[in-house]
Each structure stands twice: as structure tokens, then as C-alpha cells.
Amino acid sequence: MFGGNNKKENTNTKSNSASTVSSGLNSLVKGTVVEGTVKSESDIRIDGTIKGKLVCDAKVIIGPTGYVEGEIRCQNAVVEGKFEGTLEVSELLNVRESAVVSGEVSTEKLIVQSGATFNVTCSMGAGTARRNGSGVRPDGKTADRKSSSNVKENKAAGAQS
């Protein structure tokens, strides 16, 4: 009598825990250091340190004590801590007031809150976060920002003369 009910409860507990694992949040706590490549299909929160490459199919959150040095490729990102390197976000990058970000950033949409330190080369718009490593955009044009800005400056200077 009691044994049958316990089996049903255990079965339900197992199915609930399995669904929880598939939609869980990965977390790297303060004091933890990871060197190398980290891959995640679900959201990941970093309050520790990653030195290397992080590839995430969902959201990356770098907490206030988090530090990432290297490369991140993800769908969405929130940065409250420190990031140095190459950051490719296919949708929305949110840089909070406590963040310090330096390097190269490409994203579809960008929010930088007042107080954040944001010293980057940034490209935005459709397809920019999906560039390949050669610096060629999906439309086949070269993604060289410095030369295009120099051309604009030269045209402006020529127009004033």
C-alpha cells in the first residue's frame, strides 16, 4: 500500500529534476579560475575568472566580481565585471555601470549604462557578430573600421578646403 505511492512520488521527482537540469543556469563562483575553452548550451554566470574562450548558445552574465580574458561568443550578454578580449554577441549586449570592457566588440544591439568603462572597437548591426576571423563581413566587405573612418575624415577635410 505505501510502497506503491512512494514509487510514484520517486518517478515524479526524477522527471522534475531532469527537466530542471536542462533549463538550469551554469555558474562559476568567485574564487574559481578556469583556463581553456568553456562551452555551454544554456545561460552561464561568471563571478570567478575565465582565461580563454567561452562559447555559449544562450546568455552570458559576467557578475560584479567576474573577469574574462579572451574570447566570448554568445547570443546575449550582461557585463557587470571586467572583460578583456573579443566579444561577439548575436543579439543584445548590456554593459552595466560597474563594468570595465576593453578589446573588440561586435553585436546586434548595445546598451552601455552611465559609469561603465567601455574602451573598445565596436561594430553593430545585422550580421556583424557573425563575422569570420578573417575580418570579412558576411556581405563580403572588409570590416576595417580605421581605414573607413580615415576616408570619412579625409572627405570632410577636403570638403572644408
N, C-alpha and C positions, 0 to 999 in steps of 0.2 A: 504494500500500500504506500508506504513512504518512499521506498526505493524508486518507484516509477515516477513520482513527482520530482525527485532530485535529478533524475536523468534528464527530464525535460528542461529543468532550470539550467543545468550544465550545458545542454545543447544550445539554449538561447544565449547564454553567456559567451560561448565560443563564437557564435555567429556575430554577436555585437562587437566583440573585441577584434574580430577580423576586419569588420567594416571601419572601425576606429583607426586601425593601423594604416589602411590605405589612404585615409584623408588626414593623416597626422602632420604635425609640424616638427621638422628636424630642428635641433638646437645644439649649438656649440657654445658651451658656457664659458664665462670669464675664467681665465687661467689656463684654458686649453689652447694648445698650439698644434695646428695641422700644417704639414708641408707636403706639397704634391698636388694631385688632382682630386677634386671632390665633385661627384655627380649626384643630382637629386631630381626626382620627378615631381616632388611636392615642395611646398614652401620650406624655406630654411632661414633660421635666425642665427646670426653670429654675434655673440658677445665676447668671444675669445679672439684668436688670431688665425688667419689662413694666409700662408705664403705659397702661392702657386696659382692654380686655375680652378675656378668654380663654374660648373655648368648646371643650370637649374631650369627645368621646364615650367616653373611657376614663379613665385615671388621670393626675392632675396631681401632680408632685413638685416642691416648692419646696425646693431644696437649702439648705445652711447659708449660702451667700453669695447666695442668691436673694432677690429683692424684687419683689413685685407690688403695685401700687397701682391699684385699680379694681374690676373685677368678674370673678369666675370662676364658670363653670357647668360641672360635670363629674360623672362617675359616682363616682369615688373620689379622695381627695386625701391626700397626706402633706405636712405643713408642718414644715420644719426651720429655715427662714429667716424672713423678715418678710413679712406680708401686711396691707394696709390696704384696707378696702372691703367689698364684698358678696360672700359666698362661699356658693354653692348647690351642695351635694353630694348626689346622689340616693341614695348608699349609705353608705359609711364615710369619715369624716374622722378622720385620725390626726394629732394635734398633738404633735410631739416636744419634748423638754426644752429644746432650743435655740431654739424658735420664739417669735416675737412676733406675735400676731394681734390686730387690732382692727377693729371695724366690726360688720357684721351677718352672722350665720351661720345657715344652715338646712341640716339634714342628717337622714338616717335614723338613723345610729349615730355615736357620738362617742367618741374616746379622747383624753384630754389627759394627757400624762405629767408627772410631778412636775418642777418647774423651769420649765415653759413659762409665758409671759405670755399670758393669754387674756382680753382685755378686750372682750367682745362682747355683743350682744343675740343670744341663741341660741334657735332653735326646732327641736324634734326630733320625730320620729315619722313615720308614714306620710303621704306627700303633702306634707310641709312644704317640701321642697326643690323642689317643682314649682309653687309659688305663682306667680301672675302679678304684675306690677309694681304693681297697684292695692292690694296689701295684703289681698286677699281669698283665702282658702284654697280648695282645690277643693271643700270641703263647703259653701261659700257664706258661712261665718262670717268676720268681720273678724279679722285677725291683729294686733290691737293689744294687746301684752303689758302695757303700762304701765297701761291702764285696768283690765284684768282683775286685775292684781296689786293695784291700789288698792282694788278691790271686795273682794278677799280680806282685805286689811289692815283695811278698814272693818268687815267682818263680824266679824273676830277682835276688834277693839276693842269693837264692840257687844256681843259675847258676854261680854266681861270685865266690862262695866259692870253 
